[in-house]
Amino acid sequence: MNSTQQGRAAMKICMIGTGYVGLVVGACLAEMGHEVICVDNNPAKISALLNGQLPIYEPGLERLVERNVLESRLSFSLDISESVAQSQFIFIAVGTPPAEDGSADLTYVMKAVEQIGASIRDYAIVITKSTVPIGSSERIRGIIEKQLKNRGLTDLEFDIVSNPEFLREGAAVNDFLNPNRIVVGSSNPRALAYMEKLYLPLTSKGFPIVHMDIASAELAKYASNAMLATRISFMNEMAGICEAVGADIERVRQGMELDHRIGSYFLSAGVGYGGSCFPKDVRAIIQSATERNIPTHILEAVDKVNHKQKKKLFEMVVGHFGEDLKGLRLAVWGLSFKPETDDIREAPSIETIEQLRKRGVQIQVHDPVALQNAYQALGEENITYFTGLYQALMDADALLIFTEWKQYRSADLGRIKSLLKQPVLFDGRNLFNPYMMKEEGFVYQSIGRMK
């Protein structure tokens, strides 16, 4: 037992959803000393977890899950009714995929809420970890109250809390156990007191907990992601200006980040953001504002710039090889939307590969952890998958880099050059110095830098 677990009563927690958020949060709460049951309606996923197989790649998570299962603080189940009934804290951590209009699809959330209302037996705190639009908590409350009325339990009390997650894929375990802040949204002092107890292992170390109303907590998550997405799109727009005037975006960034009012985070130009959060959340907040007749000029521009930026490497290929790409063979390094994750959702690489193979391009891909997910998404048409990064270069006409994995940054340039048919490299993450690449004999194009 670690120091955060000593001398504190364990809380009984049900985590509905064993996806990225649910599994990370559940394992970390168990690490804090609580008793956590992670439930899911997917038998294959629960079976895999019971056999020690994780559905996602996240550094440090496998060891965390293994340790807490072994110490009987973390378990997995298909029985949501019984799991909810024996828990005082019930977290909702199911997916909220984008609907056709850009809004968050709450189908899975509301199904979970119905099951909660049909299963709770004693006072419970229902906590939304899923990213849900403003006003969702009142809807959740109404559904649970209706279920309790149907069961003849109108006197059974419960509280709703918004407790958004601010986890970075690739650093989620550390982010949860060493948070910048813990946001808790509720207007009920009783619920806030229970949440204080739940997070005591972290707040006792000095990590701050911030209390606010539910609507503000719901918006805090969207606003945070929207701000970070804005910084990325801003820098990508600046990169376009750099290309037009002959400036270097990396030097521009250096001139900006030393200003303490700006800082260094999320100022790297590239082929745009992807993943499960930024694209979905920016569009969801736009849709939510539109429903209330609130203009979102900045956020709409952020989304538009990112959509355009994802096409940059495809445009570089066409600009270099011409419109007729049939018969071309290209190597791709990096499939996940960022390093240290196997998440390919809305990844620029996937969109570009789709465009290229429609033009008859043969593609050879490598990624340290995302090959299986990419295979499931893309299949085999015009694509060959390689577990060795240099194998993927054999007889390719050019190399495209989409993800800033460390092994790519430290790759042997001489070996790259010897394996490619011609030394052409399109760098979507600005991993190399363009002046050095020119000296090495490469035709090198990056984002917002000299050709």
N, C-alpha and C positions, 0 to 999 in steps of 0.2 A: 504494500500500500504506500503510495507516495504522500508527500507532505500536504498536498491539497485535500487529501481524503481523510486525514486524521481528525478525530474529535467532532465530526459533523454527521448529522443524520442523513442517510441517503434518501433522495426523493424517488418516487416511482413514476417513471416516464414512459409514455407510449409515443413512438415516432411513426407517423403514418407516411409511408413512402421511403423506399430504399434507393433512391436515385442519388445524384451527386450531393445535394444538400442534406437529405435525410440521413444518408450513411455517414457523412463526415460529422454532422452535428450530433447524431446518436452516439458515435464512437467517442467523440470528445466529451460529451456529457458523462458517459460511462467512465472515461479517464478521470473526470473530476470527482468520481466516487458515487455517482447516482446509479440506480438500477433502471436500465433502458431495454425496452422491447421494441425492436424495429419490425413493423408489419408491412406487408405488401400483398396485393391480390394476384401477383405473378408467381405461380408455383415454381417455374424454372429458376427464377431469380432467388427465391428463398431457398430452394434446394441447393443452389450453387453456394450461397452464403453459409449455409449449414455445413458445407464441405470445405469451407475456407477459401472459396473463390469469389473475388470481388468483381462487380460489374463495371467498375471504372478504374482508371489509373490515376492515382493521386499520391505523390511522394509522402511516405510515412504512414499512410492510412492502413496498409495491410498489416503492419506490425502492431498498430494501435488496436485494430479489430481483433487480431489473434490474442493479444494480451488480455483484453477485457472479456472476451468470450471465455478464455481459460480461467479467469478469476470470477466468473459467473455474474458479472455486472452488465454484460451485453448479450442479448439473445435475439432470435429471429422467429417470426411466426406468420402464418397465413390467417390466423384467427383474429380478425380485427375487433370483433365484439368482446371477446374475453380480454384481449389486451387493453382495450379502452376501459373496460369495467374495473380492472384492477389498478388503474393509474390515476394519479391526481393531476399530472401535467400531460396534456395531450397536444402534441405538435402536429401541425399539418404541413407536410413537406413534399407535396405532390407537384407534378408539372403544371405550368400555366402557359402552354404554347400559344403562339400568336394566331388569332382568328383571321379570316380573310380580310377584314377591315382594319387589321393592325392592332385591335384591342386584345387584351389577355383573355384567353379561353379558360373559363373557370369550371368547366365540366367536371374535371377530376377533383377539384377542391370541394365543390358542392356535393358530390357523391360521398366524399369522405365525411363531410359535415353531417349528412343524413345518417351515416353509420354511427357517428358519435352520438347524435341525438337519440338513436335507437338503443344505445349501449350503456351510457353512463348511469351509475347507480348512486353515486355520492357526489358531493361538491367537487367540481373539477375546473381547471383552468384550461381553456382551449386557446392555443397559441398558433398564430399564423406565421410560419417561416417562409412559405411560398410567397413569391412576390405578387401581390394582388392589388387591383386598382383601389383608389380612394372610395370609401363607402362600402367595401366588401364586408367589413366586420359587422355592420348592422344587418346585412343580408344573412350572414352566418348565424347571428343571434336569432333572427326570425325563424330560420329553418330548425334550429335546435329547440326553440320554444314550442314550435308546432309538433315536433316529434315527442317532446315530453308531455304535451297536452294529450296526444293520441294514446300515450301510455298511462295517463292518469297521474302524472308526476309533476303537476304544475308548481308544486312547492319546492321541487329540487333546484337548488341554486347552482349557478355556474358563472364564470367570468370569461370574457373574450379579451385577449391581449394580442397586440401586434408587436412582433419581435423580429424585425427584418434581419437577414444575414448580409454580411459584407465580406464574403469570402472570395479570395482570388484563386481561380483554378491554378494549380501548380504550387500554391502556398497555403491551401485552405486549412490544414491542421494547425499550422503555426498561427494563422490569422485568428482562428477561433480561440486557441489557448492563450494568445497574447494580443487581445483585441485593442484597436484604437479607441473603440467605444462600444458599449452595449446599449442599444436603443430599445426601450420598453414603452409601448404605447398603451395606456389605460387611464381612465379617470376614476377608477375604483381603488381606494387605499388598500383594501384587502388583497386584491390581485397584485398590486405593486409590492406589498410586503412579502408575498410568496415568491415573487420573481427575484426579490433581493436575496432571499434564502437560497433559491436555486443557483444563483450566480455568485454566491459568497466565496466559493473557492477561487474565483477570479478577482472579485472586487477587493478581497482581503490582501491581494498582492498589489493593489493600487490601480488596477484597470478601471476606468470610469464607467458608470452606468448612468444613462441619461433618461429621465422620465419625461413623457410628453403625452398629449392626447393621441388617440388612435389614428385620426386622420393625418396628423403630422408625421407619425411614425411610418404610416403607409407611404406618404409622399417622400420621406427622407431617403428611402431606398432608391426610388425612381430618380430623384434629384441628384443623388450622388453619382449614379451610373451615367445620367445625362451629362453631368459636368465633365466627367472623365472622357466620355465619347466626344464631347465638344472640343476638348483640348487636342484629341487625336485628329479630328477633322480639320481643326484650325491649322495644325502643323502640316497636314497634307496639302491644304490650300496654299500655305506659305511655300511648300516644296515646289508646287507648280509655278509660283512666281519666280523662285530661284532658278528653275530650268529656263525660264524665259529671259532672265536678265544676266545669267551667268554666275549667279551666287551659289554657295554651298550650304544646304540646309543644316548640315552638321555644325558648321561654324556659326550659323545664325542661332542654332539651339544653344551653343556654348555662350553666346552673347546674351541670351535670355535667362538661362537657368540660374545664374549667379545673382540675379535680382531676387531677393528674399520674398518679394510679393508674388513672384511667379513660381520659383522652385523648379525642380528637375523632373518631376513625375509626369508621365504621359506626354512627353514632348518629342518623342521619336517619330519621324516620318516613316511611312511604309505603305503597304498595299491595303490598308484599311483594317478596321476591327471586325471581329466575328465573335463566335461563341454563343452561349445560351442566354446571356444577359444584355449586353449593350444594344444589339440590334432590336431585340424584342422590347426592351424597356423604353428605348427612345420612341419607338412607334406606339407603344401602349400609352405613354404619357401624352403624346400628340393626339391620339384618339380620345383619351379622357378629357383633354382640354377642349377639343373640338365639340364634343357633346355638350359642353357648358358654354359654347360660343366664346372661348378664350383663344386669341391668336397665339401661334407658336412659331413665329418666323425663324428664330434661331435654331430650334430643334429640327424643323423641317429642312433647314439648310445643312445641318449636321448629318442628317440621314441621306440627303441628296449627294453631298460630297463623298460620303463613305461608299455609297453605291457606285459612284463613278470611279473612285480610287481602286476598287476591287478589279477593275478592268485594265489596270496599268500594265501588268506584265503581258497580258494578251496583246495589248496595243504595241508593246515593245517588240514582241515576236513578229507581228505583222509589219511593223515599221522596218525591221531588219531583213526579213525573208520575203516580204511581199504578200499580197493577198492570197495567192495560191500556196497553201501549206501542205497539200496532199503529198504523202510520202515522207514528210519530215519526221525525224525521231528526236524527241526531247526528253531530257532527264529533269525530274522534279525532286527537289529536296524539301521536305517539310510539308505535312498534310494537316496537322492540327492547327487550330487558329492561333495558338501561342505555345511556347515550350512548356515542358513539364506537365502536359495533359494529353489525353488521347481524344479530346473533344474536337470533332470536325464540324459541328453545327455552324452554319453560315461562314465557314472558313473560305478565305479568298482562293485558296488552292483548289478546292472542289469546284467552285464556279468556273475557274479558268480551265481546269482539265475538261470540264463539260464542253466549253467553247472550242477548245483545241481538237478534241476528238470528233466533233461535228465537222471539222474541216479536214478530217482524214489523217490527223497526226497520230503517230505511235508514241506512247508515253511510258516512260520507265520511272517508277516512283520509289522513294525511300522515306521512312519516318521511323524514329526509334520506338514509338509505342502505338501509333495510330493506324497501322497497316490494316488491321482487322476491321476497324470501323469504316475505313475508306473502302475496303473491299465490299462490305455490306451495302454501302451507299452507291458505289460506282460499278461494281461487277468487274467483268474481264474484258469488255469490248475495248480494244485498242490500248489496253493497259497491262503492264507487267509490274509485279510487285517484288521488291528486293529488300532483304534484311541487311545487306551490306551497302553502305552509302557509296562506296566506289564502284561496286558492281552495277549500280543504277546508271553509271556514266558511260558504260561501254558502247562505243559507236554512236553516241548521241550527237546531234548537230549543235546542241546548246544545253546549258544548265539553267533552270529557273529555281530560285530560292524563295520560299514563302514563310518559313518559320525560323526564328533565331535560336535554334538548338546550339548548345555549346560546341558540339562536335563539328558543326558546320563552320563556325567561326574559326576554329583551330585546324581546319582541314589543310592538307598538303596541296598547295597551289600547283606545284610541279606535277603531281600525280593527276590532279584534275585535268590539267592541260594535256597530259599524255594520253588520257583515256577518251577525251572528247574528239570527234572528227575535226572540229575547229574550235579554237579557244574563245567561245562566246558565252558570256554569263550575264543573266538578267537577275539582279539582286533586289528582291522586294523588301529587304530588311536592312539594307545598308551595312552589311557585315564587314565589308572590306574597304580599304582606302583606295579611292579611284586612281590616284596618282601612282600608287604601287602597282595596281592592277595593269595600268597602261605600260609601266616599265617591264612587267612580267610578260607582256605580249598579248594580253586579253583584250577582246572587244567587250567592254564592261559598261553596263547601264544600270543605274540605281535610281533612287527616288530623290529628286531635288538636288542632284549633284552633277558634276561635269561628265560628259560622255567620253 
